Amino acid sequence: MREIRIALLEADVSLPVVKDFIAKVKVEALGEKVVKSVKPGQMVVKIVHDELVRLLGSEESCELNFQAVPPVCILMVGLQGSGKTTTSAKIANKLKNKKKVLLASLDIYRPAAQEQLAQLAEQIGVASLPIVPGEKPDAIARRALSEGRKGGYDVIILDTAGRLHIDRQLMDEVKEVKKIAAPAEVLLVADAMIGQDACNVAREFNEQVGITGLVLTRIDGSARAGAALSMKMVAGVPIKFLGTGEKTDEFEEFHPERLAGRILGQGDVVSLVEKAMEKVDHQEAEKMAQKMMKGKFDLEDMLSQLRQIQKLGSIGSIMGMIPGLSKFKNQIEAAGSDGLIKKQEAIILSMTKAERKNPDIIKASRKKRIALGSGVEVHEVNKLLKSYEQMSAMMKKMGKMGGMSSLMNSPLAARMLKNNPLGGFPGGFGGKLPF
């Protein structure tokens, strides 16, 4: 129980929530549910995971409520900097294929906040309420409802102003807008890195305004999203969405099992696979697989792999989704992994096509030119070429042996794992990683 308590506190779950959670898990662990054929430690992990999933809620509860006379209003609330404006656009982007959506900014305080939402609306191809300088938030809300009815909109998303901290003026303004708009959903947008203050934010907004759901942003950051559990237990409302990046398509529906895995540091392989399916070029991957089986691999292929990896996001966020590696996420990010990959890409781009196709011709004078062109030292060019040679040898071995499983048991793979902890991961990290 002590280890579980530490794991939850490290994931930024608030202390009162941790105590309550531990008490519930202890009751389960001491009961008759312990199976003799399973190791006690494994059984406790399962009980903890199942209890986390239960507390985080069901997937059905994450669906937005549209049971109202159109236009259905969604009110976005939260502190300044939590990502309300971007989240408003992300929800609109998610709904635009099924619903006619109107975006309206009520943030008259933050410089260019209204213009930001208008630009995001234009990018995703949805309508935004025209800006009237000097108009008050309550008047904007009334005009948005009027425009929504006239234009035959299905959904109106109202993006309210935030503050650096909760104050009376903020709450009074949000309550007034809620009274005018009568929203079907009031979504509290919170930063996953909010930490121990999560409970206070959720409690205040729920008591003062009455929220119907939570949206957690920056889930791709270094935090393990323990704030989600804290806010869910304090506010008693479902988590609706998770923001996984800055772009409007980096947004996912809430899945309790996956978030439970992240909180416990067990990773989230399903989300990683989904991201790979969405971002990776399948034709390119198939072409690469065929080349590998033939034992052919040049620096053009290595560059292609580097670019495919960058599409999945930062190395830290990828590692955070892999069981066993998620606990090293912060160290990986601190080691500057993403900067190293960009550097490797710059080195390859500084080569001629002939050099990329036939790296054997790269001698001392060429290495100096490549280093100068990519802004690195010659030893870093040598490091990349060494990494390429190892990968090339691996591909040839794979082609001869007919597959990955037989290759991974070979002495070559063992040597690569020793030299490169990520097992031939493009751009080798030079032993800087902690595992």
C-alpha positions as CSV (number, residue, x, y, z in Angstrom):
1,M,0.0,0.0,0.0
2,R,2.9,2.3,0.7
3,E,4.3,1.8,-2.8
4,I,0.8,2.4,-4.3
5,R,0.5,5.6,-2.2
6,I,3.9,6.9,-3.5
7,A,3.0,6.0,-7.1
8,L,-0.2,8.0,-6.9
9,L,1.4,11.0,-5.2
10,E,4.1,11.0,-7.9
11,A,1.3,11.1,-10.4
12,D,0.0,14.3,-8.7
13,V,-3.1,12.7,-7.2
14,S,-4.1,14.8,-4.2
15,L,-3.4,13.5,-0.7
16,P,-7.0,13.2,0.5
17,V,-8.0,11.3,-2.7
18,V,-5.0,9.0,-2.3
19,K,-6.0,8.2,1.3
20,D,-9.6,7.4,0.3
21,F,-8.4,5.3,-2.7
22,I,-5.9,3.3,-0.5
23,A,-8.7,2.6,2.0
24,K,-10.9,1.2,-0.8
25,V,-8.1,-0.9,-2.3
26,K,-7.1,-2.3,1.1
27,V,-10.7,-3.6,1.6
28,E,-10.6,-5.4,-1.8
29,A,-7.1,-6.8,-1.2
30,L,-7.9,-8.2,2.2
31,G,-11.1,-9.9,0.9
32,E,-11.7,-13.2,-0.8
33,K,-10.9,-11.9,-4.3
34,V,-7.2,-12.9,-4.0
35,V,-6.6,-15.9,-6.2
36,K,-4.1,-18.5,-4.9
37,S,-2.7,-19.3,-8.4
38,V,-1.7,-15.6,-8.9
39,K,1.2,-14.0,-7.1
40,P,0.0,-11.6,-4.3
41,G,1.9,-8.6,-5.8
42,Q,0.3,-9.1,-9.2
43,M,-3.2,-9.5,-7.7
44,V,-2.7,-6.2,-5.8
45,V,-1.7,-4.4,-9.1
46,K,-4.9,-5.8,-10.7
47,I,-7.1,-4.7,-7.8
48,V,-5.5,-1.2,-7.9
49,H,-6.0,-0.9,-11.7
50,D,-9.6,-2.1,-11.6
51,E,-10.4,0.3,-8.8
52,L,-8.8,3.2,-10.7
53,V,-10.9,2.3,-13.8
54,R,-14.0,2.1,-11.8
55,L,-13.4,5.5,-10.2
56,L,-12.5,7.2,-13.5
57,G,-15.9,6.2,-14.9
58,S,-17.2,4.5,-18.0
59,E,-16.5,5.3,-21.6
60,E,-20.3,5.9,-22.2
61,S,-20.3,8.8,-19.8
62,C,-17.7,10.7,-21.9
63,E,-20.3,11.4,-24.7
64,L,-21.5,15.0,-25.0
65,N,-25.1,15.7,-24.1
66,F,-27.2,17.0,-27.1
67,Q,-30.6,16.3,-25.5
68,A,-31.8,19.9,-25.9
69,V,-33.6,22.1,-28.4
70,P,-31.0,23.3,-31.0
71,P,-28.8,25.2,-30.9
72,V,-27.3,23.1,-28.1
73,C,-24.9,25.3,-26.0
74,I,-21.6,24.1,-24.7
75,L,-19.9,26.4,-22.1
76,M,-16.1,26.2,-21.7
77,V,-14.7,27.3,-18.3
78,G,-11.4,27.1,-16.6
79,L,-8.3,29.0,-15.5
80,Q,-6.2,31.1,-17.8
81,G,-3.6,29.1,-19.7
82,S,-5.5,25.8,-19.3
83,G,-6.2,25.6,-23.1
84,K,-9.9,26.5,-23.3
85,T,-9.6,28.3,-26.7
86,T,-7.7,25.5,-28.4
87,T,-10.0,22.9,-26.8
88,S,-13.1,24.8,-28.0
89,A,-11.7,24.5,-31.6
90,K,-10.9,20.8,-31.1
91,I,-14.4,20.0,-30.0
92,A,-15.8,21.9,-33.0
93,N,-13.4,20.0,-35.3
94,K,-14.7,16.7,-33.8
95,L,-18.3,17.7,-34.3
96,K,-18.2,19.5,-37.6
97,N,-18.9,16.4,-39.8
98,K,-22.2,15.6,-37.9
99,K,-23.2,19.0,-36.6
100,K,-23.3,22.6,-37.8
101,V,-21.1,24.4,-35.2
102,L,-20.7,28.1,-34.2
103,L,-17.7,29.2,-32.1
104,A,-18.0,32.3,-30.0
105,S,-15.3,33.9,-27.8
106,L,-16.4,35.7,-24.6
107,D,-12.8,36.4,-23.6
108,I,-12.5,40.2,-23.9
109,Y,-9.6,40.5,-21.5
110,R,-6.8,38.4,-22.9
111,P,-5.1,40.2,-25.9
112,A,-6.2,38.8,-29.2
113,A,-8.1,35.9,-27.6
114,Q,-11.2,36.5,-29.8
115,E,-9.0,36.8,-32.9
116,Q,-7.2,33.5,-32.0
117,L,-10.5,31.6,-31.9
118,A,-11.6,33.2,-35.2
119,Q,-8.4,32.0,-36.8
120,L,-8.7,28.5,-35.4
121,A,-12.4,28.4,-36.7
122,E,-11.2,29.3,-40.1
123,Q,-8.4,26.6,-40.0
124,I,-10.9,23.8,-39.2
125,G,-13.7,25.2,-41.5
126,V,-16.4,26.1,-39.0
127,A,-18.2,29.4,-38.4
128,S,-17.2,31.9,-35.7
129,L,-19.2,34.8,-34.3
130,P,-18.1,38.1,-35.8
131,I,-16.1,40.2,-33.3
132,V,-17.7,43.5,-32.0
133,P,-15.1,45.6,-30.2
134,G,-16.1,46.7,-26.7
135,E,-19.0,44.2,-26.4
136,K,-19.4,42.6,-22.9
137,P,-19.5,38.8,-22.4
138,D,-23.2,38.7,-21.6
139,A,-24.0,40.6,-24.7
140,I,-21.8,38.3,-26.8
141,A,-23.6,35.3,-25.4
142,R,-27.0,36.7,-26.3
143,R,-25.8,37.6,-29.8
144,A,-24.3,34.1,-30.2
145,L,-27.7,32.5,-29.3
146,S,-29.5,34.8,-31.7
147,E,-27.1,34.1,-34.5
148,G,-27.3,30.4,-33.7
149,R,-31.1,30.3,-34.1
150,K,-31.1,32.4,-37.2
151,G,-28.3,30.4,-38.9
152,G,-29.8,27.0,-38.1
153,Y,-26.8,25.9,-36.0
154,D,-26.9,22.6,-34.1
155,V,-24.2,23.5,-31.5
156,I,-22.8,26.8,-30.1
157,I,-19.5,26.6,-28.2
158,L,-18.9,29.5,-25.9
159,D,-15.3,30.1,-24.9
160,T,-15.3,32.1,-21.6
161,A,-12.4,34.2,-20.1
162,G,-10.1,32.7,-17.5
163,R,-8.1,34.1,-14.7
164,L,-4.7,33.2,-13.2
165,H,-6.6,32.2,-10.1
166,I,-10.2,31.8,-9.0
167,D,-11.9,35.1,-8.0
168,R,-15.3,36.5,-7.5
169,Q,-15.4,38.5,-10.7
170,L,-14.6,35.4,-12.8
171,M,-17.3,33.3,-11.1
172,D,-20.0,36.1,-11.4
173,E,-19.3,36.5,-15.1
174,V,-19.5,32.8,-15.8
175,K,-22.7,32.4,-13.7
176,E,-24.3,35.3,-15.7
177,V,-23.3,33.7,-19.0
178,K,-24.6,30.3,-17.9
179,K,-28.0,31.9,-16.9
180,I,-28.3,33.5,-20.4
181,A,-27.1,30.5,-22.4
182,A,-28.7,27.6,-20.4
183,P,-25.9,25.2,-21.7
184,A,-26.4,21.5,-22.0
185,E,-22.8,21.0,-21.1
186,V,-20.4,23.0,-18.8
187,L,-16.9,21.7,-19.4
188,L,-14.1,22.5,-17.1
189,V,-10.8,22.6,-19.0
190,A,-7.8,21.9,-16.8
191,D,-4.1,21.4,-17.4
192,A,-2.9,17.8,-16.7
193,M,0.2,19.4,-15.1
194,I,-1.9,21.4,-12.6
195,G,-0.7,19.1,-9.8
196,Q,-2.0,19.2,-6.2
197,D,-4.2,22.3,-6.9
198,A,-6.6,20.1,-9.1
199,C,-9.0,19.5,-6.2
200,N,-9.4,23.2,-5.4
201,V,-10.1,24.2,-9.0
202,A,-12.6,21.4,-9.5
203,R,-14.4,22.0,-6.2
204,E,-14.7,25.8,-6.7
205,F,-16.0,25.6,-10.3
206,N,-18.4,22.8,-9.4
207,E,-19.8,24.6,-6.4
208,Q,-20.0,28.1,-8.0
209,V,-21.0,27.2,-11.6
210,G,-21.9,23.5,-11.7
211,I,-19.9,21.6,-14.2
212,T,-21.0,18.6,-16.2
213,G,-17.7,17.3,-17.5
214,L,-13.9,17.6,-17.5
215,V,-11.4,18.1,-20.3
216,L,-7.8,17.4,-19.5
217,T,-5.2,19.2,-21.7
218,R,-1.4,18.6,-22.1
219,I,-1.8,14.9,-21.4
220,D,1.3,14.4,-23.7
221,G,3.5,16.4,-21.2
222,S,5.6,15.0,-18.4
223,A,2.7,14.7,-15.9
224,R,1.1,11.3,-15.4
225,A,-2.5,12.8,-15.3
226,G,-3.2,12.1,-11.6
227,A,-5.1,15.4,-11.7
228,A,-7.8,13.6,-13.6
229,L,-8.5,11.2,-10.7
230,S,-8.4,14.0,-8.1
231,M,-10.9,16.2,-10.1
232,K,-13.1,13.3,-11.0
233,M,-13.5,12.2,-7.4
234,V,-14.0,15.8,-6.0
235,A,-16.4,17.1,-8.7
236,G,-18.1,13.7,-9.3
237,V,-18.5,14.5,-13.1
238,P,-17.2,12.4,-16.0
239,I,-14.0,13.1,-17.9
240,K,-15.1,13.8,-21.5
241,F,-11.9,14.4,-23.5
242,L,-8.1,14.4,-23.4
243,G,-5.9,17.0,-25.2
244,T,-2.8,15.2,-26.5
245,G,-1.1,18.2,-28.3
246,E,-1.4,21.7,-29.6
247,K,-2.9,20.8,-33.0
248,T,-6.6,20.7,-33.5
249,D,-6.6,17.0,-34.4
250,E,-4.5,16.0,-31.3
251,F,-7.6,15.3,-29.2
252,E,-9.0,12.0,-28.0
253,E,-12.1,10.6,-26.2
254,F,-11.6,9.5,-22.7
255,H,-10.8,5.8,-22.1
256,P,-10.6,4.9,-18.3
257,E,-8.3,1.8,-18.8
258,R,-5.7,3.8,-20.7
259,L,-5.6,6.7,-18.3
260,A,-5.4,4.2,-15.4
261,G,-2.3,2.7,-17.1
262,R,-0.7,6.2,-17.4
263,I,-1.4,7.1,-13.8
264,L,0.2,3.8,-12.6
265,G,3.1,4.3,-15.0
266,Q,2.1,1.2,-17.0
267,G,2.0,3.1,-20.3
268,D,-0.7,3.2,-23.0
269,V,0.1,0.9,-25.9
270,V,-3.4,1.2,-27.4
271,S,-3.1,5.0,-27.8
272,L,0.4,4.6,-29.3
273,V,-0.9,2.1,-31.9
274,E,-3.8,4.3,-32.8
275,K,-1.5,7.3,-33.2
276,A,0.8,5.2,-35.4
277,M,-2.1,4.0,-37.5
278,E,-3.2,7.6,-38.0
279,K,0.1,9.3,-38.5
280,V,2.4,6.8,-40.2
281,D,2.4,6.5,-44.0
282,H,1.4,2.8,-44.5
283,Q,2.6,2.7,-48.1
284,E,6.0,4.0,-47.0
285,A,6.1,1.5,-44.2
286,E,5.3,-1.4,-46.6
287,K,7.9,-0.2,-49.0
288,M,10.5,0.0,-46.1
289,A,9.5,-3.5,-44.9
290,Q,10.2,-5.0,-48.4
291,K,13.6,-3.2,-48.6
292,M,14.4,-4.6,-45.2
293,M,13.6,-8.2,-46.2
294,K,15.9,-7.8,-49.2
295,G,18.6,-6.6,-46.9
296,K,18.8,-3.1,-48.6
297,F,18.9,-0.1,-46.3
298,D,20.5,3.3,-47.0
299,L,20.6,6.8,-45.4
300,E,17.5,7.9,-47.4
301,D,15.6,5.1,-45.6
302,M,17.1,6.1,-42.2
303,L,15.9,9.7,-42.9
304,S,12.4,8.4,-43.7
305,Q,12.3,6.5,-40.4
306,L,13.4,9.6,-38.5
307,R,10.5,11.6,-40.1
308,Q,8.0,8.8,-39.3
309,I,9.0,8.8,-35.7
310,Q,8.7,12.6,-35.4
311,K,5.1,12.4,-36.7
312,L,4.2,10.4,-33.5
313,G,5.3,13.2,-31.3
314,S,8.1,13.7,-28.8
315,I,10.3,10.7,-27.8
316,G,9.2,11.3,-24.2
317,S,5.5,11.1,-25.0
318,I,6.1,7.9,-27.1
319,M,8.1,6.3,-24.2
320,G,5.4,7.3,-21.8
321,M,2.9,5.1,-23.6
322,I,5.2,2.0,-23.5
323,P,4.9,-0.2,-20.4
324,G,8.2,-0.4,-18.5
325,L,9.6,2.7,-20.2
326,S,7.1,5.2,-19.0
327,K,8.9,5.7,-15.7
328,F,12.0,6.9,-17.7
329,K,10.0,9.5,-19.6
330,N,11.4,12.5,-17.7
331,Q,15.0,11.3,-18.0
332,I,14.5,10.7,-21.7
333,E,13.2,14.2,-22.2
334,A,16.0,15.7,-20.1
335,A,18.5,13.9,-22.3
336,G,17.3,15.9,-25.2
337,S,16.2,13.0,-27.3
338,D,14.1,15.0,-29.7
339,G,17.0,17.5,-30.3
340,L,19.2,14.6,-31.2
341,I,16.8,13.2,-33.8
342,K,16.5,16.7,-35.4
343,K,20.3,16.8,-35.4
344,Q,20.5,13.4,-37.1
345,E,18.0,14.6,-39.7
346,A,20.1,17.8,-40.4
347,I,23.2,15.7,-40.9
348,I,21.6,13.4,-43.5
349,L,20.0,16.4,-45.3
350,S,23.5,18.0,-45.5
351,M,24.7,15.0,-47.6
352,T,24.4,14.7,-51.4
353,K,22.0,12.1,-52.9
354,A,25.0,10.0,-53.9
355,E,26.3,10.0,-50.3
356,R,22.9,9.0,-48.9
357,K,22.6,6.1,-51.4
358,N,26.2,5.0,-50.9
359,P,27.6,6.0,-47.4
360,D,30.8,4.2,-48.0
361,I,32.1,7.1,-50.1
362,I,31.9,9.5,-47.1
363,K,35.5,10.0,-46.1
364,A,37.3,12.6,-44.0
365,S,36.9,15.7,-46.3
366,R,33.2,14.9,-47.0
367,K,32.6,14.4,-43.2
368,K,34.0,17.9,-42.6
369,R,31.7,19.4,-45.3
370,I,28.6,17.6,-43.9
371,A,29.4,18.7,-40.3
372,L,29.8,22.3,-41.4
373,G,26.6,22.1,-43.4
374,S,24.5,20.7,-40.5
375,G,26.1,22.8,-37.8
376,V,27.6,19.9,-35.8
377,E,31.0,18.4,-35.0
378,V,32.7,15.7,-37.1
379,H,32.4,13.2,-34.3
380,E,28.6,13.5,-34.4
381,V,28.6,12.7,-38.1
382,N,30.8,9.6,-37.3
383,K,28.2,8.6,-34.6
384,L,25.4,8.8,-37.1
385,L,27.3,6.7,-39.6
386,K,28.1,4.1,-36.9
387,S,24.4,3.9,-36.0
388,Y,23.6,3.5,-39.7
389,E,26.2,0.7,-40.1
390,Q,24.6,-1.2,-37.2
391,M,21.1,-0.8,-38.6
392,S,22.2,-1.8,-42.1
393,A,23.9,-4.9,-40.7
394,M,20.7,-5.7,-38.8
395,M,18.6,-5.3,-41.9
396,K,20.9,-7.7,-43.9
397,K,20.7,-10.2,-41.1
398,M,16.9,-9.9,-41.0
399,G,16.7,-10.5,-44.8
400,K,18.9,-13.7,-44.5
401,M,17.2,-15.1,-41.4
402,G,13.7,-14.3,-42.6
403,G,12.2,-12.3,-39.8
404,M,12.4,-10.2,-36.6
405,S,12.1,-13.0,-34.0
406,S,15.2,-14.9,-35.1
407,L,17.1,-11.7,-35.5
408,M,16.4,-10.5,-32.0
409,N,18.1,-13.6,-30.5
410,S,21.3,-13.0,-32.5
411,P,24.6,-11.7,-31.1
412,L,24.3,-8.7,-33.4
413,A,21.1,-7.6,-31.7
414,A,22.7,-8.1,-28.2
415,R,25.6,-5.9,-29.3
416,M,23.3,-3.2,-30.7
417,L,21.2,-3.2,-27.5
418,K,24.4,-2.7,-25.5
419,N,25.6,0.2,-27.8
420,N,22.2,1.7,-28.3
421,P,19.6,1.2,-25.5
422,L,16.7,1.7,-27.9
423,G,17.8,-1.4,-30.0
424,G,18.8,0.3,-33.2
425,F,16.4,3.2,-32.8
426,P,17.3,5.7,-35.6
427,G,19.8,8.3,-34.4
428,G,21.2,6.3,-31.4
429,F,21.2,8.2,-28.2
430,G,24.9,7.6,-27.4
431,G,24.2,5.9,-24.0
432,K,22.6,9.0,-22.5
433,L,19.4,7.2,-21.6
434,P,19.1,5.8,-18.0
435,F,18.2,2.2,-18.8
